[in-house]
């Protein structure tokens, strides 16, 4: 699959879960799936970076279930998702010598994932009558897609 499609796709994942995408990308870089050595993104493959992002991703998965968690569309949440998508898209793009294009596509993907995920989750939650099962399905999709995308770069 093309690097640029993967960069956009990891951005979509970041739009769904801001910390899941960097956790998967960092894990992939540490495992050698993404080749970031000698780039400004090499820190993603450092020994402890994946563990830090995994902890942050787990915290996000828990806090997403809390009733007082703000909407993903508020400026702070939206901005974090776009930055996360841009970073992860750049990492995937850098693996194919196109980090700038990857950065842009990752940011665009994050916007699509944020707005599309919000809309789809809301509609499905209304149809089911509860948000929690849909949120858990969204978690599973984000985690599975992120791992698959990171592994597909290799």
C-alpha positions in Angstrom: 0.0 0.0 0.0 1.3 3.5 -0.8 3.1 5.4 1.9 0.9 8.4 1.3 -2.3 6.5 1.8 -0.8 5.1 5.0 0.1 8.6 6.1 -3.4 9.8 5.5 -4.8 6.7 7.2 -2.7 7.1 10.4 -4.0 10.7 10.5 -7.6 9.3 10.5 -6.7 7.1 13.4 -5.2 10.1 15.3 -8.6 11.8 14.7 -10.3 8.9 16.4 -7.8 8.6 19.3 -5.0 11.2 19.5 -2.5 9.0 21.4 -3.2 5.6 19.7 -1.6 6.7 16.5 1.7 7.9 18.0 1.8 4.8 20.2 1.6 2.5 17.1 4.0 4.6 15.1 6.5 4.8 17.9 6.2 1.0 18.5 6.7 0.5 14.7 9.8 2.7 14.7 11.3 0.9 17.7 10.7 -2.5 15.9 12.2 -1.3 12.7 9.0 -1.2 10.7 9.5 2.5 10.1 13.0 3.7 9.1 13.4 7.0 10.9 17.1 6.9 11.8 18.9 10.1 10.8 15.6 12.1 10.6 14.2 14.6 13.1 11.6 11.9 13.9 14.2 9.4 15.1 13.1 10.0 18.7 10.0 8.0 18.0 12.1 4.8 17.9 14.1 5.5 21.0 13.9 2.8 23.7 11.4 4.4 26.0 9.3 6.4 23.6 6.9 3.6 22.7 6.2 2.9 26.3 5.5 6.6 27.1 3.0 6.8 24.2 1.4 3.5 25.1 0.7 4.8 28.6 -0.7 8.0 27.2 -2.9 6.0 24.8 -4.2 3.8 27.7 -5.0 6.9 29.7 -6.8 8.4 26.8 -8.9 5.2 26.3 -10.0 5.4 30.0 -10.7 9.1 30.0 -12.7 8.9 26.8 -15.3 6.9 28.8 -15.7 9.5 31.5 -18.9 11.6 31.3 -17.0 15.0 31.7 -14.6 14.4 28.9 -14.9 17.3 26.5 -15.9 16.8 22.8 -13.2 16.0 20.4 -14.3 19.1 18.5 -13.3 21.6 21.1 -10.1 23.5 20.1 -7.7 21.8 22.5 -8.9 18.3 21.6 -9.1 19.1 17.9 -5.7 20.7 17.8 -4.1 17.8 19.6 -5.6 15.3 17.1 -4.3 17.4 14.2 -0.8 17.7 15.7 -0.8 14.0 16.4 -1.9 13.1 12.9 0.7 15.5 11.4 3.5 13.9 13.5 2.5 10.4 12.7 1.9 11.2 9.0 5.3 12.8 8.9 6.9 9.6 10.4 5.3 7.4 7.9 6.1 9.8 5.1 9.7 10.0 6.3 10.0 6.2 6.0 9.4 6.8 2.3 11.4 10.0 2.0 8.4 12.2 1.9 7.9 13.6 5.4 6.5 16.9 4.4 3.8 15.4 2.3 3.2 12.8 5.0 2.8 15.6 7.6 0.2 17.4 5.5 -1.7 14.2 4.7 -1.6 13.1 8.3 -3.0 16.4 9.4 -5.8 16.2 6.8 -6.5 12.7 7.8 -6.8 13.8 11.4 -9.4 16.4 10.5 -11.4 13.7 8.6 -11.1 11.3 11.4 -12.0 13.8 14.1 -15.1 15.1 12.3 -16.1 11.9 10.7 -15.6 9.8 13.8 -17.6 12.3 15.9 -20.5 12.2 13.4 -20.5 8.4 13.0 -20.1 7.7 16.7 -23.0 10.1 17.5 -25.3 8.5 14.9 -24.5 4.9 16.0 -24.9 5.8 19.7 -28.3 7.3 19.0 -29.3 4.2 17.0 -28.1 1.8 19.7 -29.3 4.0 22.5 -26.0 4.1 24.3 -22.6 5.6 23.7 -20.4 3.2 25.6 -20.6 0.2 23.2 -19.9 2.4 20.2 -17.0 4.0 22.0 -15.5 0.6 22.7 -15.9 -0.4 19.1 -14.2 2.9 18.0 -11.4 2.1 20.4 -10.9 -1.4 18.9 -11.0 0.0 15.3 -8.5 2.7 16.2 -6.1 0.3 17.8 -6.4 -2.4 15.1 -6.0 0.1 12.3 -3.0 1.9 13.9 -1.1 -1.4 14.4 -2.0 -2.5 10.9 -0.9 0.8 9.3 2.4 0.9 11.3 3.2 -2.7 10.3 2.3 -2.1 6.6 5.0 0.5 6.2 7.8 -2.1 6.6 
